[in-house]
Amino acid sequence: MMNYSSTRSDPPETPDTAAAIRAESLNVVRGPRQVLRDLEFTVPRGQITGLLGPSGCGKTTLMRAIVGTQAKVTGTLDVLGRPAGHPTLRTRIGYVTQAPSVYDDLTIRQNLDYFAAILDPGHTAADRRHENVTRAIADVDLTSHTDALAGNLSGGQRSRVSLAVALLGTPELLVLDEPTVGLDPVLRRDLWNLFHDIAASRGATLLISSHVMDEAERCHRLLLMREGQILADDTPDALRTRTGSETVEAAFLHLVDEAVAAAARAKETTR
């Protein structure tokens, strides 16, 4: 996890109402490999920001850094006005990993009851906790499967249970690592409708990673990544206009070509 205490001792919350996440000179090194390279970006509050890029470009590492579970992180990374990994952020962030985090021998409701008790042990009345669990199950459209064992669910249903866990307690920031991978088109559409509803009606911030470029069109803002670097930080419309492209995928490929050409020129000048 990020060691915020080594440089700042329980600092006051940064009064930045515009940015949910702010990174400056952010680096992550894993063994001999530098996974993230001098990242600088902001994620605005109350919007859906897509983290787009090919598999292996560093998306998951960046998300782990944001939620405070990634080792060997240097630079500045503030989340909801606190350094990433600060204890006060634990109940303010919902995180969904690529692998569903559910117990196969428990039902959907039992899974959510368990995680609800961990998130708020003894501090919330039982009926209020029950309401939160019921709401989260309904949010992901699993009400009719409430008593089904998680081990008997399809892969898409298990992913939705993990999302329901992240929605417990109405977090201010949702960090979702490829939440729609492997899902059918109808379910993908329904989940994206849910994501937009969460941002619009609850004012939450969502950071959603994907390697499927057509999902970029569903985001308010985009971070395009390649080989551990941010190629662009802008809106879909601005990216298309900037590159003269009809789609975000074409814009991404244009930016990749530009980056490759620039690297080749730099290499020539150093010879």
C-alpha positions in Angstrom: 0.0 0.0 0.0 1.1 3.6 -0.4 2.9 4.9 2.6 1.2 8.2 3.1 2.5 8.4 6.7 6.1 8.7 5.6 5.5 12.1 4.1 2.3 13.4 5.6 1.0 12.8 9.1 -2.8 12.5 8.9 -3.2 15.6 6.7 -6.4 17.6 6.4 -8.6 16.7 3.5 -7.7 18.6 0.3 -10.4 21.1 -0.5 -10.6 20.1 -4.2 -14.2 19.8 -5.1 -13.5 19.3 -8.8 -11.2 16.3 -8.7 -12.0 12.9 -7.1 -8.5 11.6 -8.1 -5.4 13.6 -8.7 -2.0 12.1 -9.8 1.3 13.8 -10.3 4.6 12.1 -11.2 3.0 8.7 -10.3 5.3 5.7 -10.8 5.1 2.0 -10.0 8.0 -0.4 -10.3 7.5 -4.1 -10.1 10.8 -6.0 -10.0 12.9 -4.9 -13.0 9.9 -3.4 -14.8 8.5 0.1 -14.5 4.7 -0.6 -14.8 3.5 3.1 -14.6 5.6 6.0 -15.9 5.2 9.5 -14.6 1.4 9.6 -14.8 -0.3 13.0 -14.4 -4.1 13.2 -14.6 -7.3 14.1 -12.8 -10.6 12.3 -12.5 -13.5 14.7 -12.1 -16.2 14.1 -9.4 -19.6 12.9 -10.3 -18.7 11.6 -13.7 -17.8 8.3 -15.4 -14.2 8.2 -16.4 -13.1 5.3 -18.7 -9.7 3.9 -18.3 -9.1 2.4 -21.7 -6.1 0.5 -23.1 -4.9 -3.0 -24.2 -4.4 -5.8 -21.7 -1.1 -5.4 -19.9 -0.8 -1.7 -20.3 -1.1 -1.0 -16.5 -4.8 -0.4 -15.9 -5.2 -2.8 -13.0 -1.9 -1.6 -11.4 -3.2 2.0 -11.5 -6.5 1.0 -10.0 -4.8 -0.9 -7.2 -2.7 2.2 -6.5 -5.9 4.3 -6.3 -7.5 2.0 -3.8 -4.3 1.8 -1.8 -3.4 -1.9 -2.3 -0.4 -1.5 -4.7 3.1 -1.7 -3.4 6.1 0.5 -4.5 4.1 3.5 -5.6 5.9 6.9 -5.7 4.7 10.3 -6.6 1.5 12.1 -5.6 -1.9 10.3 -5.6 -4.8 12.0 -3.8 -8.2 10.3 -3.7 -11.2 12.2 -2.4 -8.9 14.7 -0.9 -6.7 12.2 1.0 -3.6 10.3 0.1 -4.4 7.0 -1.5 -4.5 4.3 1.1 -5.6 6.6 3.9 -7.7 4.7 6.5 -10.6 7.1 6.2 -11.1 6.1 2.5 -12.0 2.5 3.2 -15.7 3.1 3.6 -15.8 5.8 0.9 -14.5 3.7 -2.0 -16.1 0.6 -3.7 -13.7 -1.6 -5.6 -14.5 -4.5 -8.0 -11.7 -6.6 -9.2 -11.7 -8.6 -12.4 -12.1 -11.9 -10.5 -15.5 -12.0 -8.6 -15.0 -11.8 -4.9 -17.8 -14.0 -3.5 -18.2 -17.1 -1.4 -19.5 -20.0 -3.4 -21.1 -21.8 -0.4 -23.2 -18.7 0.6 -26.3 -17.4 -1.1 -26.3 -13.9 -2.7 -28.0 -12.4 0.3 -25.7 -14.2 2.7 -22.7 -12.9 0.8 -24.0 -9.3 1.0 -25.1 -9.6 4.6 -21.5 -10.8 5.5 -19.8 -7.9 3.7 -22.3 -5.4 5.0 -21.4 -6.5 8.6 -17.7 -6.1 7.8 -18.2 -2.6 6.4 -20.2 -1.4 9.3 -19.8 -3.8 12.3 -22.5 -3.1 14.9 -22.8 0.6 14.0 -25.9 0.4 11.9 -29.3 -1.0 12.9 -30.0 -4.4 11.5 -33.0 -3.2 9.6 -31.0 -0.4 7.9 -28.3 -2.9 6.9 -31.1 -5.2 5.5 -32.4 -2.3 3.4 -28.9 -1.6 2.1 -28.4 -5.2 1.1 -31.8 -5.4 -0.6 -31.1 -2.1 -2.5 -27.7 -3.4 -3.7 -29.2 -6.7 -4.9 -31.9 -4.8 -6.8 -29.4 -2.4 -8.3 -27.7 -5.3 -10.1 -31.0 -7.0 -11.0 -30.5 -10.1 -8.9 -33.6 -9.9 -6.7 -35.1 -13.0 -8.2 -31.9 -14.9 -7.4 -31.5 -13.7 -3.8 -31.5 -17.2 -2.2 -29.3 -18.8 -4.9 -25.9 -20.2 -3.9 -23.1 -18.1 -5.5 -21.4 -21.3 -6.6 -24.4 -22.1 -8.9 -24.5 -18.7 -10.6 -23.2 -17.9 -14.1 -20.0 -15.9 -14.5 -22.0 -12.7 -15.3 -24.2 -13.2 -12.2 -21.2 -13.7 -10.0 -19.7 -10.4 -11.4 -22.9 -8.7 -10.5 -22.8 -9.9 -7.0 -19.3 -8.4 -6.6 -20.7 -5.1 -8.0 -23.5 -5.3 -5.4 -20.9 -5.7 -2.7 -19.1 -2.6 -3.9 -22.4 -0.7 -3.9 -23.1 -1.3 -0.2 -23.0 1.9 1.7 -23.4 4.1 -1.4 -19.6 4.8 -1.9 -18.5 8.2 -3.2 -16.0 6.5 -5.6 -16.5 3.3 -7.5 -13.4 1.7 -9.0 -14.4 -1.1 -11.4 -11.8 -3.2 -13.1 -13.4 -4.5 -16.4 -16.8 -5.1 -14.9 -18.5 -6.0 -18.2 -15.9 -8.4 -19.6 -17.6 -11.6 -20.8 -21.1 -10.3 -20.4 -23.8 -10.5 -23.0 -24.7 -7.3 -24.9 -28.1 -6.8 -23.0 -26.5 -7.1 -19.6 -23.6 -4.8 -20.6 -26.2 -2.2 -21.7 -28.1 -2.6 -18.4 -25.0 -2.2 -16.3 -23.9 0.9 -18.2 -27.4 2.3 -17.6 -26.9 1.6 -13.9 -23.4 3.3 -13.9 -24.9 6.4 -15.4 -27.8 6.4 -12.9 -25.3 6.1 -10.0 -23.3 9.1 -11.3 -26.4 11.2 -12.0 -28.7 10.4 -9.1 -26.1 9.8 -6.3 -23.3 12.1 -7.4 -20.8 9.3 -7.3 -17.6 9.1 -9.3 -16.9 6.0 -11.4 -13.6 4.9 -12.8 -14.2 2.0 -15.1 -11.5 0.1 -17.0 -11.9 -1.7 -20.2 -10.0 -2.9 -23.3 -13.2 -2.7 -25.4 -13.1 0.6 -27.2 -16.8 0.9 -27.9 -17.4 1.3 -24.2 -15.4 4.5 -24.4 -18.3 6.1 -26.1 -20.4 5.6 -22.9 -18.0 7.6 -20.7 -18.0 11.3 -19.8 -14.2 11.4 -19.9 -11.4 9.1 -20.9 -7.9 8.2 -19.9 -6.2 6.3 -22.7 -3.2 4.2 -21.7 -0.5 2.4 -23.5 2.6 0.7 -22.0 2.2 2.3 -18.6 1.7 5.9 -19.9 -1.3 8.1 -20.4 -1.7 8.9 -24.1 -4.7 11.2 -23.6 -6.9 12.6 -20.8 -10.0 14.2 -22.5 -13.6 13.8 -23.5 -14.6 11.4 -26.3 -15.8 14.3 -28.5 -12.5 16.2 -27.9 -10.4 13.2 -28.7 -12.3 12.5 -32.0 -12.0 16.2 -33.0 -8.3 16.4 -32.0 -7.3 13.4 -34.1 -9.9 13.9 -36.9 -11.3 10.5 -36.2 -14.9 9.1 -36.4 -14.5 6.8 -33.4 -12.6 6.7 -30.1 -10.9 3.5 -31.3 -9.6 5.3 -34.4 -8.5 8.2 -32.2 -6.6 5.8 -29.9 -4.8 4.2 -32.8 -3.9 7.6 -34.2 -2.4 8.5 -30.8 -0.5 5.2 -30.6 1.0 5.9 -34.1 2.0 9.4 -33.0 3.7 8.0 -29.8 5.5 5.3 -31.8 6.7 7.9 -34.3 7.9 10.3 -31.6 9.8 7.5 -29.8 11.5 6.6 -33.1 12.5 10.2 -33.7 13.9 10.5 -30.2 15.9 7.3 -30.6 17.4 8.7 -33.8 18.5 11.9 -32.2 20.3 10.1 -29.5 22.4 8.0 -31.9 
